[in-house]
């Protein structure tokens, strides 16, 4: 059911129109003026021209508006449309004409952005999260492209949705595509659409067209094929060319792209187009991994626990002190996504009215932190666990094999390799094997 707000200074006329609209299945609220009404609760506003505020844009940016005038003229209609009105009708109006105008105005689902923005609050009180909130508020209203960088599970799509909700496009659709999930031979058709060929093949809209007026979020942008990258440059510039078409069509889309890979390095190596990179890299968000947002871990964990209990119909579950200690000492390689999975697993396995334990979370304190605490004196200049890891590997990789390094650090060879990649510590291809040393890790 569509919720309409009808503003008309003529009460009798307003009541009559309200009855007609109600007969068409509309929910209508009548008022003589806008006043302090909360406009976000309505899908569309039918506004009498005589009651329109001077700053019409302050209204049209909140919800779709159809202006209805007694003595309309072209200049007034153009002015209203320039200030954001979806349509401009002159009395007398046929009901079918008005219903068509309402349908056009509500083509983009109203209120969705408001609801989503309320449910998308970024949890956490760390300085990183507070800075992120402020940047979203500043960057959101812009139409400039945004590039979001960060490890898997850090919330790149959540940030993209928050940016969309904070933008003037919030009532238009946000279309999402994970570029890594679409085969290379289909990605261009999926994104840009396909032109009809002859009488046997029908054309199709792509996601770019579907996002017209709104936002297109391209996750894992680094996986996009070179030819698709070339076409995407034109979309950033406001044009879209369908597969098989000889001409481009104008399109109004804001591009938000994300990746967990080093896009700058890929650009320098020629694996990603530099011209596309520089067009996307207008506004950049670098999301911190969860282990660098220590203050947020328990806050996010408590929020996820409440959500999981509601979803799984569990009651009175709490995080025990030992579970909290383990959560704070764990390194969370999968970031918030891994934290959510651990909490959900614990809720499923728990009985009502119990405390969640580390065994239910199925995580353990980082063995590296235990190794550091047992082999080193407290050092106020040691800024992080990663600093120790980098220093240890660089100091001992000439004397120890990869297997021995991993054993000394208390991790697997696979974990050692992954951390080398993440922290950019390349393994030397050739080295002279020196004598084995005793680092004291076993004492």
WODAFEN-V12487 format. One line per field, one symbol per residue. ss: DSSP state (A for helix, B for strand, O for the rest). phi: phi as a letter, one per 30 degrees, with the letter a starting at -180 (. if undefined). psi: psi as a letter, one per 30 degrees, with the letter a starting at -180 (. if undefined). A space follows every 10 residues. Layout:
ss: ???
phi: ???
psi: ???
//
This chain:
ss: OOBBBBBOOO AAAAAAAAAA AAAOOOBBBB BOOOOOOOAA AOOBBBBBAA AOOOOOAAAA OOOBBBBBBO OOOAAAAAAA AAOOOOBBBB OOOOAAAAAA AAAAAOOOOO OAAAAAAAAO OOOOOOAAAA AAAAAAAAAA OOOOOBBBBO OOOOOAAAAA AAAAAOOOOO OOOBBBBBAA AOOOOOAAAA AAOBOOBOOO BOOBOOAAAA OOOOBBBBBO AAAOOAAAAA AAAAAAOOBB OOBOOOOOBB OOOBBBBBBO OOAAAAAAOO OOOAAAAAAA OOBBBBOOOA AAOOOAAAAA AAAAAAAAAA AAOOOOOBBO AAAAAAAAAO OOOOAAAAAA AAAAAAAAAO OOOOBBOAAA AOOOOOAAAA AAAAAOOOOO OOOOAAAAAA AAAAAAOOOO OAAAAAAAAO OOAAAAAAAA AAAOOOOOOO OOOOOOOOOO OOO
phi: .dcccccbdc dddddddddd dddcjccccc adadhcdddd dcdacccded cdddcdddcd dcadbcdbbd bdbddddddd ddcjddabcc ddbddddddd dddddceced ieddddddcc eddkcddedd ddedddddde ddcddbcccl ddidjddddd ddddddcdce dddcccbcdd cceedcdddd dcibdebicc cddadcdddd ceibbcccdh dddddedddd ddeddddjbb cddiccbcbd bcbccbcbac cddddddddi dbddddeddd ddbcccdddd dcbeddeddd eddddddddd dchcbhcbdd edddddddcd chdchddddd ddddeddddd ddhbcdcedd dibbeedddd dddccbdebd dddadddded dddddcddcc ddddeddddi bdddddddde ddchcddddb addcddccdi dcc
psi: kkjkkjjkfj eeeeeeeeee eefggkjkkk lflebgkjff flfkkjjkef gkleifefef fflkkjkkle illeeeeeee efgfkfljkk llkkeeeeee eeeeegekjl feeeeeeegg kjkkgleeee eeeeeeeefe flgklkkkkl lkgfheeeee eeeefglfgf flljkkkjff fkkeffeeee eflkkkjaff kklkklfeef gkfbkjjjlh fffkleeeee efeeeeggkk jlkgkfllkk kjkkkklllf ljeeeeeefg fkkeeeefee hekkkjkkle fgheffeeee eeeeeeeeee eghlkhkljl eeeeeeeffk fifgbeeeee eeeeeeeefl llhlkkleee fhllkkfeee eefffllkjf fjfleeeeee eeeefffffk leeeeeeefg lleeeeeeee eeghikkkek lkjakkljfg fg.
//
